[in-house]
Amino acid sequence: MKHPTIPTSPLFDIPAVLLVGGMGTRLRAVLPSTPKPLASIGKKSFLELLVRQLRSQGIRHLVMCTGYLADQIEREFGSGDAWDVAIQYSQESHPLGTAGALKLAQPYLSDAPDFLVMNGDSFLEIDFSRLARFHRARGGLATLAVRQVDNANRYGKVQVDAGDRVTAFLEKSGGDSPGLVNGGVYIFNRAVFEQIPDGSASLEKDVFPRILGQNIYALEQDGMFIDIGTPADYVRAQQLCDRLDEAAVQVQPSTSRADRRQ
């Protein structure tokens, strides 16, 4: 079956894939019958914040990789007309993990040499066009948006050399120490599909370590970063709903060392 493709935005020529199919097991106690990306943050869902963030920067071609309670997400967003975006859906019939879900969406990206990928349960204040320029200037297979945090061990650290090349991914560990973490926003060259195995697979655990020697770069961000992976994180996001809403439609200039070198 041939899947339709949507022309990319004249303002910004890159499509965005949102990974919104996860089970949200850790949030089940507070969201027993709602997919995690539809968790309410103030008067909007978390996923709406991400859609508005993309649209505010001219990104209008969206592919949502759905799975768990997919029908709720599709009913909420439909074709995307209410947000002036065009949304397509790539629905898993069974859990495929982040990499497997991305590979399933490949037919919707047939005209895109590069594409943006975002986790559906985290928000990072970021200038997408700047990330795209950085990615294309370096010509790598993948670019990660990374963020300095006080407790990097909670997420697992990303090691980056002086040339902004990723040199290692370190697993979560005990204790508290600062460091760079994966911000859940990526740009991939479409050649990455050749590195994703068939079936269920994780970007973080299976694909990134596999392509580590194939020019993966990282661009440090300075803005807000929050995920809603646990009940405590979800409460914090609700407390910050006004700031998140404002950050979703504003691009803050960065002063990272990589940005200054561009």
N, C-alpha and C positions, 0 to 999 in steps of 0.2 A: 504493500500500500504506500503510495507516495504522499508524504505529508506536505501541507502547504507551508510556504515560507512568507514572512512579512518583510517588506522593504525596511531597511534600517532608517533611523531618524536622520533627516537632513542636518540636524544640529549636532549629532554625535553618532558616529558610524560604528557602534558596537552594540550587540544585543546582550541582555542580561539573563542569566539563569538563576532562579531562586530555589534553593533546596529546602522544600517545605514538607517532606514526606515522613519525617521521623515520628517515632512512637511517643516521644515525650514522657517516658516512663517516670522520671523523677518528679514531674509536675502533676502526675495523675491524681495525687491527693487533693490538689486545688483546682485541677481542670479535668474532672473525671470523664467528660464526654465532649471535649473540645480539643481540636488539634492545637498544639503549642503555638504555631504562628498566629492563630486567631485570638490568643490571650489578650484581654482588654488592657490597654494602657491609657488611662483617662477615658476619653470618649471614642477612642479609635483602637483598632486592633494593632498588635505589634507589626503584622505583615503590612498593614496600610502605611505605617511609618516608612517601611522600606520602599514601598511602591512610590510614595510621595517623594522620598529622597531621590530615587532614580529619575522620576519625571521632572523634578525641579532642575535637574542638570541635563535635560534634553534626551534622556534615554527612554525610548518609547516601545521598543520591541522586547517583550518579556516572555520568558518560558518558565512556568512553574512546574517543578518536579514534585508531584504529589504522590501520596501513598495512603498513610493512615488517615481515615476520615476525609478522604479527598473530596467527597461530594460537598462537604461544608465549605471548603475553600473555593470550589468552583461556583457554588451558589453565591458566595459573598462577592466575588470579583468578576465573574462572568467574562465577557470579552475585554473588560478593562475600560470601556467607554466612559464610565463615570470619572475616571482619573486621567482621561485623554492619553491612554496607552493602549497597545494591542497585546493581549495576553493569549498565549497558547498553553496547553496543558499536556505534560508527559506523565502519565499515571502508571505507577508500578502495580502489578498484580500481586506481587509479594515483595517483602523488604529486600532491597538491593544495596543498601548502604549509600554513602554519599557519592562514591565513584561509580557504582553501578547505576545509580539514578541518573548521573550526568551522562553516562554512555548511552543510556536508553533515550536520552533527549537529542542525541547526535543528529537525527534526521531534520530536526527543527533549526539546525545551525549550519545547514549545507552551504550557505552563501557567505559564511563568516570566517575570515582567516583567523580572527581573534575574538574572544568572547569573555564577558565578565561573569563571575560566579559568586554568589553570596549565600551564606548560611541564613536560614530563615528564622533563627532564634538568637541572633546577635546583631547589634547595631554599632556601626563604627562611623564616626564623623569623618568624611573623606571627600576629596575632590577627585571624581572618577576620571575626568579628562587628564588630569595630571598623572594619575596612575597609568593610564593608557599610553601617554607620551613616554613615561619612564620605561614601560614594557617594550615599546616599539624601538626606542633608542638603543636598548641593550640586545634586542633580538633573541631573547631567551625563550625557553619552552613555557615557563610559568613565572609569574610575578605575584608575590604575596604582599598584602598590606599587613604590617606588623605594628605592635604597640608596646611601649615600655609600661610595665605595671609593677606594683610593689611586691606582689606575690605571684611570680611567674611559675612557681612549682605547681600551682593549682591547675594550670593549663598545659604545662609542658613548654620548654623553651625552644626558641629558634636562634641558632647561632649564625651570625652574619660577619663576613670579613670586611676589610676596609674598602673593597670594591663593590659592596652591597650584594655580593653573591652569598646565597645560603650554603653553609658548610655542614650543618648538622641539625637534626631534630632530636631533642632530648625529651624522654618520657616524663610524665608527672612524677613527682617525688615528694617526700615528706619535708616539713620545715617551710619557712618563709624566706624567700630571697627575691630581689628584683631581677628583671630581665625582659627581653623581648618575647612576645607571644604572638601566635597566629591570630589575626583580627577577623578571620572568617570572610575575607574579601579577596578574590583572586582574579587575575587575567591569565588566560591560557591561550597558547597557539593551538590551532585545531589538531596539530600533530600529536597532542597529548592523548587523543583517543587510541592511538596505536599502543600506548603504554598502560591502558586500563584493561585488566583481565575481564573475561566474560563472567557473568554471574554477580554475586554479591561481593562488594569490595569497598574499602574506605579510602578516601583521598588522603587522610592524615596518616593512616597506618600502613596502607599498601602502595599507594601511588607516589606520594612525595618521597619516601625513602628509595623507591625504585628509580626515580628520575633525578636523584640528587646530583649526579655527575653530569647532567645535561643542561646546565645553565639555568638554575632557578635563582631568581633575584628577590630581594625584599626591599620595600619602601616603607620607611618608618612614618607613622602618623602621630599627630599631637592632640587630636580632638577627643570627644566623648567616646567611650567604649563600654558597652554593657551587654551581657547576655541574660537570657531568662531561663537558663537550664535547670535551676533549682528553685524551690519555693522562696528561699531567702533572696535570690537574685530577682525573682519576679516581684517581690515586695519592693525591693530597691528601685526597680524600673518604674513601678507605679508611683513611687514617691518623686521620681524625676520626670514625670510625664510631660510637664510644661517645658522643661529644658530639652527633652528628646524631641518634642514637637517642633520647637524652634530650630534645633540642630538639623532636623530632617530637611529643611528647606534653605539652609544657609551653608555656604562653603567657606570654611575658615582658612586663611592662608597658613601654610606650613613653613616652619623654619628648620626643618630637618637638614642634616648635612647633605643628604642625597639631593634634596631639592635645590640647595644652594649651588650644587655642581652642575645642574642641568643648564 
